[in-house]
Amino acid sequence: MENRTMQPPTDVLPAGVRCSFERFASEVYPFLELQPFHRAYYRVLEAFALGHVRRLIITMPPQHGKSVGATTLLPAYLLGLDPDCRVAIASYSGQLASKFNRRVQRILESREYGAIFPDTTIKQGSKPPSYIRTADEVEIIGRRGSLLSVGREGSLTGNRVDCFILDDLYKDALEANSPIVRANCWEWYTSVVRTRMHNRSRELIVFTRWHEEDLIGALMNREPVEELRLWSQLDGLPADRWLHLNFEALKRSPPTEIDPRQTGEALWEEQQGAALLEAKRRLDPIQFEAMYQGHPSSREGLLYGTNFAEYDALPREIVRRANYTDTADTGDDYLCSMSYAVDADGIIYITDAVYSREPMESTEPMVAEMFVRSDTRQAAIESNNGGRGFARAVQALVPAVRIEWFHQHANKEARILSNSATALHLIRFPRGWNQRWPELYAHLTTYRRRFRTNRWHDAADVVTGIVEREASSGGSRRVRGVRFL
């Protein structure tokens, strides 16, 4: 369903600008079917074309029109606005970059383009004979502007660039996961791309992300990057700062002016719907988080990975059935509640879970119903940030369950990291839990050792809490400051 609130505000174009980028795209490519996110995307590209933003990073899932907007339509628009602009396109191969160049050239010689930008023309056939027009380079007749395409690690000797567009510098996961390829890409960027730029040059990087240490990750670690959430950020950004816009395939982050979708909504439901995306995530949550969500993580830097053991059936000798719940700290956090059974050997079997960002009035009955389903006898609920009220509300719904609330004082990072090995040793999840609780599975299996690089800690915090209660002091589950309801 179309979310019209994603539509960007209607701005007054500067004097001399004939049409907006969105209108231009519709004129030269009348077959385009623009979704609300495309219109937002094109508004941001327009701000870049007009020079309001000089350093822009956009990350987007595959097959969502990223290259059509940034690497096909945008160069033609840039040359129309300024026929003296020297534009360069780079991609992982010279062949792909040349393909983009040829597409731009076909737009430049079209009747529709000439009607909008009559001053921007290129050589046709052999006329005029003194101008360059090849698959890799084309010059604007009578002006200083040009379009040059180059593959990653290609040469730009002698070419000064006013606007650089870098589109997918890694061919696939194999390249992105290679430290040698990433190092070579960074060296090429710093020694070739940056050396061809001047004070007024602009850079646009459009990627589907594969690895946390790719070019975008390297830039984020070295230079200031600001997340684009408000339309007002397109004006007055410092020249040395990058603006970053990430379109998640499945909305997980809070709504913004740029992307006001609600949690769980697909970016392009008609093309790649939520059901299809969930199926892709189940196949490989780590790769899905990188390619489709724009949140890459290195497999070698994961805390748990896919190493949790799974079980098909509970053992006969169960000595305890309990629950651990962590309520959401902020509106962006998840309530995470796991019910579990413990056998005579101290092995912990997760039997049910609620993992949700719904408000407490929705999660309270969800958790209470889970207690009944899983035959939970006692539950521990962290009282931080509203947990006490949550515990009382759940207790009223299931009076037979012994519920205790307590305040967690210990450092979260130290707790999670120090208990990770014990968690992998003791905790078992039901087979198929990746399909049963896909978000919980994704957040646990992609959780990273570098604590501050994780967006959500809720699932790891609950796994840690269960281990602390069940494994410490030979199974003693005393918690200082406990209050029973």
SEKOL-668500 format. One record per residue: residue in one letter; x, z, y of N, C-alpha, C in turn. Coordinates in steps of 0.2 Angstrom, whole numbers, plus 5000, padded with zeros to 4 digits. Each point is the difference from the previous one (the first is absolute). Example, Ala and Ser with C-alpha at 12.3 -4.5 7.8 and 13.67 -1.06 7.14 Angstrom:
REM SEKOL-668500
A506650394972499650005006500450005006 S499849965005500450015006499650035005 
END
This chain:
REM SEKOL-668500
M500450004994499650005006500450005006 E499949965005500449995006500050065004 N500550035002500150065004500249975007 R499450005005500149975006500450045005 T500150064998500450055005500749984999 M500249964995500749985000500249955006 Q499549975003500149955005500450025005 P500549975003500450025005499649995007 P500250045005499650005006500249935003 T499549975004500149945004500450015006 D500649975000500450015006500049935004 V500150015006500149955005500749974999 L500149934999500649974998500449995007 P500650015000500449995006499949935003 A500149995006499949935004500549954996 G499749944999500449954997500050004992 V499750054997499950004993499349974998 R500049944997499449964999499550044995 C500250034995499650034995500350054996 S499650044997500350064996500249974994 F500450044996500349984994499549994995 E499550045000499549994995499649945001 R499849985006499749945002500449944998 F500750005002500549954998500049994993 A500050054996500050004992499449964998 S499450025002499449974998499949925002 E500449995006500049935002500449954996 V500650034998500549954996499950014993 Y499750064998499850014992499350025000 P499549955001499350015000499850034993 F500449994995499750034993500250074999 L500350035005500150074999499450055000 E500050044995499550055000500250075002 L500050025006500350065003499650064998 Q500350054997499750064998500150055006 P499750055001500150055005500850025001 F500350014994500750025001500449945002 H499849944999500449945003500050005007 R499450015003499950005007500450065003 A500150064997500450055003500749984999 Y500249974995500749974998500249955006 Y499549955001500249955005500050035007 R499650055001500150035007500750035001 V500250034995500750035000500549945001 L500049954996500449945001500049975007 E499450005003499949985006500450045005 A500050065000500450055004500749984999 F500249994994500749984999500249945003 A499649955000500149935003500050005007 L499650055003500050005008500650055002 G500450034996500550045002499950075001 H499450024999499850075001500350054995 V500249974994500350034994500649964998 R500650035001500649964998500350014993 R499850064997500350014994499450024995 L499849964995499450024997500149994992 I499850054996500050004993499350004998 I499849954995499350004997500150004993 T499750044996500050004993499349994997 M499949964995499349984998500149984993 P499450014996500149994993500049924999 P500249984994500149934998499349965001 Q500049945001499449965000499550025005 H500250025006499550035005500149965007 G500449945000500049965006500650025004 K500550044998500550025004500449955003 S500249954995500549955003499649945004 V499449994998499649955004500050025007 G499950075001499950025007500750015004 A500550034996500650015004500549954999 T500049964995500649954999499849935000 T499349985001499849945001499649995007 L499550045001499749995006500350035006 L500450064999500350035006500549965003 P500549974996500549965004499749945004 A499549974997499749945004499750035007 Y499750064999499750035006500650025005 L500550034998500650025004500249945004 L500149944996500349945004499549975004 G499350014999499549985005500050045006 L500150065000500050055005500749995004 D500549984997500749995003500449954997 P499949945002500449944997500850015000 D500250055004500750015000500250054995 C499650034996500150064996500449974994 R500550034998500449984994499850054994 V499749984995499750044995500349984994 A500250064996500349994993499650044995 I499949964994499650034995500550014994 A500050064997500450024994499650024994 S500249984994499750034994500550004995 Y499850024994500550024994500449934998 S499749945001500349944999499949955005 G500549965001500049945004499449964999 Q499849994994499549954998499350035002 L499950075000499450025002500050005008 A500550025003500050005007499949925003 S500349954996499849935002499349994999 K499750024995499349994999499650035006 F500150065002499750035006500149955006 N500649985001500249955006499649945000 R499949974994499649944999499350015002 R499750064998499350015002499950015007 V500550035003500050015008500049935003 Q500449964998500149935002499349965000 R499750014994499349965000499550035005 I500150065001499550035005500249975007 L500750005002500249985006499849925002 E499949964995499949935001499249994999 S499650054999499349994999499649995006 R499549965000499649995006499750075003 E499850044996499750075002500650045004 Y500649994998500550045003500149975007 G500149935000500149975006499550015006 A499450014997499450025005500150065003 I500350054997500150075002500750005004 F500549984997500750005003500349935001 P499849965005500249935001500850005002 D500350055002500750005002500550014995 T499750014994500550024994499949944995 T500549965000499949944995500749994997 I500049974994500649994996500149934998 K500649984998500149934998499549984994 Q499849945001499649974995500349934998 G500150004993500349944998500750005002 S500249945004500750005002500050015008 K499550025003499950005007499950075002 P500350035005500649975003500650014996 P500549955000500550004995500550065001 S500150035005500550055002499850074998 Y499450014998499850074998500050014992 I500250064999500050024993499350024997 R499949974994499450024996500249994992 T500150064997500250004993499550064997 A500150014994499650054996500250075003 D500650005002500350075002500050015008 E500049955004500050015007499649945003 V499750025006499649965004500150025007 E500149955005500050015007499449985004 I499950045005499449985005500249955005 I499749945000500249955004500050025008 G500549995003500050015007500150075002 R500150054995500150075001500550034996 R500250065001500650034996499750034994 G499450014999499750034994500249974993 S500050034995500149984993499750054995 L500049974994499850044994500549994995 L500450054998500550004995499850044994 S500149984994499950044994500650014996 V500150064996500650014997499850054994 G500349994995500050054994500450065001 R499850054996500450075001500749984998 E500550035004500749995000500249935002 G499549965003500249935003500450015007 S500349955002500450005006499549985006 L500250035006499749985006500549995006 T500649984998500549995004499849965006 G500250035006499949965006499350005003 N499550034996499350005002499850075003 R499849995006499750065004499350014998 V499750054999499350014998499650055005 D499449975002499650045004499550044996 C499849984995499550034996500149994992 F500250054997500150004992499450024996 I499849974995499550024996500350004993 L500050064997500350014993499450014995 D499949964996499450004995500350014993 D499950064997500150014993500749984998 L500550045002500749994998500250014993 Y499650034996500150014993499549964996 K500249964995499649964996499550044996 D500350054997499650044995500250074999 A499850034995500250074999500750004997 L500249954997500750004997500550005005 E499949965006500449995005500050075004 A499450025002499950065004500350064997 N500050014993500350054996500850004999 S500349945002500749995000500350035006 P500550054999500450035005500449955004 I500249954996500549955002499649955005 V499449984998499649965004499850035006 R499850075000499850035006500650015005 A500650014997500550015004500249935004 N500049954996500149935003499549985005 C499450024999499449995005500250045006 W500250065000500150045006500649975003 E500549984997500649985003499849935004 W499649964996499849935004499650025006 Y499650055000499650015005500450035006 T500550044999500450035005500549955003 S500249964996500649955002499749945002 V499449984998499849935002499450015005 V499550034997499350005004500250045007 R500250065000500150045006500549965005 T500549974997500549975004499849945004 R499449974998499749945003499550025005 M499950065001499550035005500350025006 H499650005006500250025006499550065003 N500150025006499650055003499249994999 R499849945001499349995000499749974993 S500450004995499849974994499550054997 R499649974995499450034997500250004992 E499750054997500150004992499350024997 L499849964995499450014996500250004993 I499950064996500150004993499450014997 V499849954995499450014996500250004993 F499850054997500250014993499450024995 T500149994994499750044995500650044997 R499950065000500550054999500150014992 W500750004998500150014993500450074999 H500450025005500550054999500150045006 E500150074999500050045006500749995004 E500549974997500649985004500149935001 D499449965001500049935002500250005008 L500049945003500249995007499550055004 I499450004999499650045004500250084999 G500150024994500250074999500750015004 A500449964999500750015004499950005007 L499549965003499950005007499750075002 M499550024996499750065002500450064999 N500650004996500450055000500550005006 R500149955004500549995005499749995007 E499449985000499749995007499350035001 P499850015006499450035001499449954998 V499550024996499549974998499350045001 E499549965004499450045001499449964996 E499650044997499549984996499449985005 L499849944999499449975004499350024998 R499750045004499450034999499449995005 L500349995006499549995006500249935003 W499549975003500149945004500450015006 S500050065003500450015006500750004999 Q500250014993500750004999500449935001 L499549955000500349935001500349995007 D499950045005500250005006500550055002 G500549995003500550045003500550034994 L500149974995500450034995500849995002 P500450054999500749995002500349944996 A500549975003500249934997500450024994 D500350064999500450014995499650034994 R499450005000499650044995499649944996 W500050014994499649964995499350035000 L499549954999499350024999499849984993 H499750044996499949994993499350004999 L499749954997499350004997500049984993 N499750054996499949994993499350004998 F499849944997499349994997500150024993 E499650064998500050024993499549964996 A500149974994499549974996499450044999 L500150064998499450054999500250065006 K499550015004500150045005500150074998 R500550035002500250074998500150055006 S500349975005500250045006499450005004 P500050055005499450015004499949945004 P499349995002499849945004500450005007 T500149945002500349995007499649955004 E500249995006499749955004500149934997 I500649994998500349944997499649984993 D500050064996499749994993499650064999 P499349995002499550065000499750004993 R500249974995499750004993500050084998 Q499550014996499950074997500450004993 T500250064998500350004993499749974995 G500549964996499849964994499749935002 E500049985006499749935002500649954999 A499949954997500549944999500149975007 L500649975000500149965007499749945000 W499949974994499649935000499650004993 E499550035001499650014994499849944996 E499849955004499849934997500649974996 Q500650015002500649974997500350044995 Q500250075001500250044996499750075001 G499450014996499650065001500350064997 A499650065002500350064998500150014992 A499549974996500150014993500649964997 L500149945003500649964998500650045002 L500050035006500650035002500250074996 E499450034998500150064996500349984993 A499849954998500349974993500749995001 K500249975005500749985002500450075000 R499750055004500450065000500150034994 R499550004995500150034994500649974996 L500149945001500549964996500750035002 D500150015006500750035003499950035007 P499850065000499950045006500650005005 I500650004998500650005004500049935004 Q499949954996500149935003499449995005 F499450024998499450005004500150035006 E500250065000500150045007500549965004 A500549964998500449975004499749935002 M499849964996499849935001499350005004 Y499550044998499450005002499850055005 Q500450065000499850055005500550015005 G500649974999500550005005500450075000 H500050034994500350075000500549994994 P500649975001500549994994500350074998 S500250004994500450064998500549974994 S500650035001500549984995499850034993 R500049974995499950034993500550054998 E500649995002500550054999500050065004 G499650005005499950065004499450044999 L499649984995499450044999500150074997 L499650045001500050074998499850004992 Y499449974999499750014994500049934996 G499849955004500049934997499450004996 T500149964994499449994995500250054994 N500450055001500350044995499550064997 F499450015003499650054998499749984993 A500050044995499849994993499250005000 E499849964995499249995000499850034993 Y499450025000499750024993499349964999 D499950004993499449974998499450054999 A500250064998499550054999500350075001 L499650055002500250075001500250034993 P500550044999500150044994499550054999 R499950024994499550054998500150065003 E500650035001500150065002500150015008 I499550005003500050005008499950085002 V500550025004500050085001499750015007 R500049955004499750015007499849935003 R499450015004499849945004499950025007 A500449975005500050025007500049945004 N500150015007500049955005500550025006 Y500249955003500450015006499849955005 T499850035006499749955005500450015007 D500249955003500350005007499549965004 T499750035005499649975005500449965005 A499649955003500449965005500250035006 D500649995002500350045006499849965006 T499949945000499849965006499549944997 G499749975005499649944998500349954997 D500749995000500349954996500250024993 D500050074999500250024993499450004995 Y500250014994499550004994499950074998 L499450014998499850064996500349984993 C500450044997500249994993499850064996 S499649994995499850054995500149984993 M500450044996500149984993499850064995 S499549984996499950054994500449984994 Y500250064997500549994994499950054995 A500349984994500050054994500750014998 V500150064998500750024998499950024992 D500549974996500050024993500550064999 A500050024994500450064998500849995001 D500249945001500749995002500250005007 G499450005004500150005007500049935003 I499849954996499949935002499449995004 I500049975006499550005004499649935000 Y499449994999499649944999499549995006 I500249955004499549995005499349974997 T499550035001499449984997499549965005 D500050025007499649975004500350005007 A499849965005500350015007499549975005 V500050035006499749975006500649995005 Y500049935002500549995005499649955006 S499950035005499649975005500150025007 R499949965005500050015007499450015003 E499550014996499350015003500050075003 P499550015004499950075004499850054995 M500150075001499950054996499350014997 E499549985004499350004998499949954994 S500549954999499949964995500450024994 T500650035001500550014995499850074997 E499750045003499850074997499549994994 P499549965000499649994994500449964995 M500449955002500449964995500550054996 V500350055004500450044996499650054996 A499550025002499550054996499849964994 E499849945000499849964994500649994995 M500649995003500550004996500250064996 F499950065003500150064997499550014994 V499449975000499550014995500249954994 R500249945002500249954995500650024996 S500550035003500650014997500050074997 D499550045001499950074997500550045003 T500149995007500550055003499850075001 R500450044998499950085000500250035006 Q500649985003500250035006500449955004 A500050015007500349955004500350035006 A500649975002500450025006499949955005 I499850025006499949965006500550025006 E500449965002500450015006499650025006 S500150055003499550025006500349975007 N500549965000500349975006499549955002 N499950005007499649955003499349994997 G499650055000499350004998499950014993 G500550014996499950014993499650064998 R500050055004499650064999499249995000 G499849965005499349985000499849954995 F500549964998499949954994499950044994 A500450054999500050044994499350044999 R499850035006499350035000499449964999 A500149945002499449954999500049984993 V500649994997500049984993499850054995 Q500250065002499850064996499250015000 A499749995006499350005000499649954995 L500449944999499749954996500150014993 V500650044998500150014993500350084999 P499550045001500150075000500450034993 A499949964995500350024993500849995000 V500349965005500749995000500350055005 R500650034997500350055004500549965005 I499850015006500449965005500450055005 E500749985001500450045004500349955005 W500050035006500449965006500650045002 F500549965002500650035002500349965005 H500550035004500349965005500749984997 Q500249945001500749974997500550015006 H500450054999500550015005500749964999 A500149984994500749974998500149935003 N500649985001500149935003499849954995 K499649955002499749954996500649964997 E500449975004500549964998500550034994 A500250075001500450034995499650014994 R499350025000499650014995500049944995 I499849945004499949944996500649974997 L500650005003500649984997500350044995 S499950075001500350044995499650004993 N499449995001499650004994499849944996 S500349945003499949944997500149994993 A500650024998500249994993499650044995 T499850065002499550044996499449975000 A499749975005499449965000500049954995 L500549965000500149944995500050034993 H500350064999500150024993499350034998 L499650035004499550044998499349975000 I499949955005499449985002499849934996 R499449994997499849944997499449985004 F499949935000499449975003499649974995 P499449995000499649964995500249935000 R500049974994500249935000499549965004 G500349955004499549965004499950035007 W500350065002499950035006500149955006 N500449954999500149955006499449975002 Q499549994995499449975001499550055002 R500050054998499550065001500150025007 W500650015002500250035007500549965003 P499949945002500549955002500450025007 E499750045004500350025006500550064999 L499750044996500450064997500749974997 Y499849964995500649974996500549965005 A499849975005500449965004500450055004 H499750055003500450055004500550044996 L499850024994500550034996500649964998 T499849944997500649964997500449975006 T499849995006500449985005500350055005 Y499950064998500350065004500750005000 R500350005006500850005000500350065001 R500650004998500550065001500150025007 R500149945004500150025007499350025003 F499950065001499450035001499749975007 R500349995005499749985006499849935000 T500249964995499849934999499349994997 N499750064998499450004996499450015006 R499549964999499450015005499650054997 W499850014994499650054997500350044995 H500050075001500350054995499450044996 D499449985001499550044997500050004992 A500149944997500050004993500650044997 A500649995003500650034998500050085001 D499650025005499950075002499650034994 V499549974998499650034995500350004993 V500449954998500450004994500550065000 T500350015006500550055001499650074999 G499450005004499750074999499850024993 I499849954996499850014993500650034996 V500649965001500650024997500250075002 E500050025006500250065003499550064996 R499449995000499650054997500050014993 E500149944996500050004993500750014997 A500549985003500750004997500450065002 S499950035006500450065003499950064996 S500550044999499950074997499750004994 G500249954996499750004993499349994999 G499749965005499349995000499650055004 S500350055003499650045005499849965006 R499450015002499749965005499850045006 R500450055002499950045005500249975007 V499650005005500249975006499950055006 R500550015003500050055006499449985005 G499650055002499549985005499449974997 V499950014994499449974997499450045002 R499449965001499450035001499549974996 F499650044996499549984995499350005003 L499649954999499349995003499550034995 
END
